[in-house]
């Protein structure tokens, strides 16, 4: 199977056998990976190569990109092009030794440290935005190449070009990313974007046609000059395949290291799409020059060897006159892949399924021209699968909700358990003042709690939150999906498109949804464990469970609430927690997560190895070892459905049916989500949290349509419905409080300290607004096992948090409840 641009015959194979292999590889790729959209196919490849957690899949994707490049058509590239870096590869200085051992790359090169570093810093920032290819005169080419004979003989006005790269400031840069463009400007001598053909300082011809095409490409600075012309690949493995070649190496182009080593090569693989390979010299290259600013009389000292063309120049000896120029062996190697995409296809390039990270932002070129100001995919409306966004006409979110009947009802109506005593319902409704939303009420109460606990950290001051929590309704799991009781009961809901591997099986996310997060007030729960309970000044008719009055007995000398003060003064500006996401979990995955068998290392060796190698997961790994040593005499809650073996090895059909039913009716797969501030700590988080990851782009893109996008997922948990609260304070005589729980403690879940001590609970108190209790075990020396009575872990309340749908989140940011931003803009 071939296309107009992809054909195995485009590659000069050395023999018929290799030609057949290449043809088969191309046919397999087009049949299995290509679904009619080449932009989406390449976007999927890029997301895998940009994810350090998928390092094991990189060789396969690189092989597929090599197949596409070999089968691509040589074609002249003209005018501006949108660029996307697909991958960066380390130079392999031990390649020849690896070949002797039957490998294509050495073990050292396979570490791919450059790719890992790039992925942690600039891979998806859109810092580099592409290139332009402009007409160039033969005189300019002669000057830039010092009259190189081969280059001038190949010069053709129709195909020879001089080019420059496009750069822009990353949208939400961390401190390192913020340095990127200024550093490049200084090192590479970048210039501001030319806006007319009369601008000076550009060696190519600025044409009106090209400037008009550039309008769909958001960039602000340009530079990194190269000469481009048709040629033959300089990479030995390419067998002199015909390519369009970009040479940065000529000294008069002003390259700085590593461009002194760089030659790019391009082929066309689809309409408007050119695949490029980065090619670096590993021998005979310049590192730049050593200058002495304080000694102007001393000439610069060259470091390395300046590039002088692909042929070694003759010196005029008799031997040279007869032998002619000889090709220099620069040791060229493939160092990754990139894309050049015609801006005429900009909407397809910037689509969620392709490269949404390149999309123009408000105020950038292309934003208005491509219509994003009318129907912006990044803020203006509801993304696919989104239930919020029902009030697009609301432009003022502090008090503007009062003018919209449905929104006013949503913001002022409590969701309470149906059989509450009327006195309890009235007491809760009385907490909200006239003209106040429920969220504004919570903000006011939170401030009161902070004032009261500043010098007296006792649970008695949290009484209103306690009362509201006990009256709230527990969310459900319906058909494997997290479901609230409001209208429609979810914030967004969609399926992913990017396959993800879970223990040897690939699948996409199903039923994904997320809620924004905010903290209300914190409390040091160790106090109750160490000193008993607090105060008994409540009136029982104000409380749902009358037993709370007996629980909170007085202690006069409580310490100040340092935890709450630190959070509100410093913590919320530093810690990037942004909420929680939920998606359907398979019976296979659920059975692993809830497994406490003594042979966990045998059942799930790769997962246990991750626990062992992530030192922050040491408490979870300790549970694995204790289980193997027979620490617990009684079996776990789910042991009967795991005794025949794991899902993949020995589990009976009946037990599999049990787990599928549990997954469909009681459990969901959960993640905590973090905002963009976490990106600066990516290297550390990957070490700390074994489950930390970049979200699937299609899922992350849905958050871009709302008020508070998230950037990372981690601190995974199992969410489960229809559970009785583990805190005695939530129960009344003869009445057990039902909640939705977040389980972090099972050994195979993994995660960093102290998340393994956590077991949070949640109720819904209004349509799309959930109140959560932050609960930790305070018996730190008691290892977790589901057979142990929860009372032995001495669970205590450490504070309250909120989960909010988009409408509540717009309102929260407007009123400034637990926000870290200094200002709020609806469409920022």
Buried (B, 14 or more C-beta within 10 A) or exposed (E): EBBEBBBBEBBBBEEEEEBEBBBEBBBEBBEEBBEEBBBBBBBBBBBBBBBBBBBEBBEEBBEBBBBBBBBBBBBBBBBBBBBBBBBBBBBBBBBEEBEEEEBBBBEEBBEBEBBBBBBBBBBBBBBBBBBBBBBBBEEBBBEBBEEBEEBEEBBEEEBBBBBBBBBBBBBBBBEEBBEBBEEBBEBBEBBEBBEEEEEEEBBBBBEEEBBEBBBBBBBBBBBBBBBBBBBBBBBEEBBEBBBBBBBBBBBEBBBBBBBBBBBBBBBBBBEBBBBBBBBBBBEBBBBBBEEEEEEEEEEEEEBBBBBBBBBBEBEEEEEBEEEEBEEBEBBBBBBBBBBBBBBBBBBBBBBBBBBBBBBBBBEBBBBBEBEBEEEBBBBBEBBEBBBBBBBEEBEEBBEBBEEBEEBEEBBBBBBBBEEBEEEBBEBBEEBBEEEBBBBBBBBBBBEEBBEBBBEBBBBBBBBBBBBBBBBBBBBBBBEBBBBBBBEEBBBBBBBBBBBBEEEEEEEBBBBBBBBBBBBBBBBBBBBBBEEEBBBBEBEEEBBBBEBBBEBBEEBEEBEEBEBBBEBBEEBBBEBBBBBBBBBBBBBBBBBBBBBBBBEBBEBBEEBBEBBBEBEBBEBBBBBBBBBBEEEBEEBBEBBEBBEEBBBBEEBEEEBBEBBBEBBBBBBBBBBBBBBBBBBBBBEEBBBBBBBBBBBBBBBBBBBBBBBBBBBBBBBBBBBBBBBBBBBBBBBBEEBEBBBBBBBBBBBBBBBBEEBBBBBBBBBBBBBBBBBBBBBBBBBBEEBBBBEBEBEEBBBBBBBBBBBBBBBBBBBBBBBEBBBEEEEBEBEE
